[in-house]
Amino acid sequence: LLLASEPDWASHSLGIFICLNCSGIHRNIPQVSKVKSVRLDDWDDAQVEFMASNGNNVAKAKYESKLPPFYYKPTFLDCQLLREQWIRAKYERKEFIHSEKQEPYSAGYREGFLWKRGRDNGQFLSRKFVLSEREGALKYFNKNDAKEPKAIMKIEHLNATFQPAKIGNPHGLQITYLKDNSTRNIFVYHEDGKEIVDWFNAIRAARFHYLQVAFPGASDVDLVPKLSRNYLKEGYMEKTGPKQTEGFKKRWFTMDDRRLMYFKDPLDAFARGEVFIGSKENSYKVLEGLPPSTQGNHWQHGITIVTPDRKFLFACETKDDQLEWITTFQKVISRPMLPQEYAVEAHFKHKP
């Protein structure tokens, strides 16, 4: 894993240095990894020599020799599930030494059952999902024997991101796709950690192969960051409507690339609205505070987003929230727009 800080722990059976977080995961697979503190434990000469003749780079060359480019390699910032399954896949199952063990996510086809949150009642029900690279889609079925899928999600517009806190399950995965150019959310989990991480990497593999065809000249380095994306920021703000005369309402906001979406509830299937945030070259800017005439906000820490067409007014509960949101918006606005983003912007302009 990309290390959080100085690794104070080591696996003396694998010959690697690890951080405190990962040491806990390694302790759970004692048949593979035996853990000691670099500073607090006693080391015998043979263990010291073994560490000296191995180390993280040697282990990486061995245990990641056949790591597929699309497979998600977590960092210390990622959720516990992704980190645990990465360590188990790498050292316990040796998936990246033996290519045949990668079948569950590299075959281009996967089917199985996931617990899916009901759109209207919030109950999780078992649903059959089918991912087919050949058909370019992920589908799910409301009944096992159903001929027609309940939804067809094109691989082209598919994203998956682990959201354990939001979904309330350590294995919770949020899948999004575009339906009539609006974002639709689906929330799923599987009891088995390996299963849900395999689904996640199968989606990334399907996106990788789709993008290789769509952009034949692009390198892996160009494509891999586009396979799945975590949200830039999420949280509550208050907002007012376009006329800025109605009161402010509290909404859950998600900044997904250049789409700022707002929801009544974090687990809603559809956003109440979406705002496209372009670049400063195209007259987008973010300002601290609200226009002096603004009324109706309960929260005091205002943000104004200026677009070529109008101003959007938001209010945050705390100063820290306000600064975090402004920093996020500034990052997006300071990034020049890509050619395909102009098409997205044009669609937003023509929305009723």
Salt bridges, closest charged atoms under 4 A:
ASP8 OD1 - ARG39 NH2 3.05
GLU64 OE1 - LYS73 NZ 3.05
GLU64 OE2 - LYS90 NZ 2.73
GLU84 OE2 - ARG88 NE 2.90
GLU92 OE1 - ARG88 NH1 2.85
GLU95 OE2 - ARG93 NE 2.55
ASP120 OD1 - ARG119 NE 3.55
GLU133 OE2 - HIS209 ND1 3.09
GLU135 OE1 - LYS139 NZ 2.62
GLU156 OE2 - HIS157 NE2 3.75
GLU191 OE1 - HIS190 ND1 3.75
GLU195 OE1 - ARG110 NH2 2.93
ASP198 OD2 - LYS194 NZ 2.59
GLU234 OE2 - LYS166 NZ 2.70
GLU238 OE2 - HIS298 ND1 3.04
ASP256 OD1 - ARG229 NE 2.61
ASP257 OD1 - ARG335 NH2 2.91
GLU274 OE1 - ARG259 NH1 2.74
GLU288 OE2 - LYS319 NZ 2.85
GLU324 OE1 - LYS233 NZ 2.95
GLU341 OE1 - ARG258 NE 2.91
GLU341 OE2 - ARG335 NH2 3.90
GLU345 OE2 - LYS349 NZ 3.48
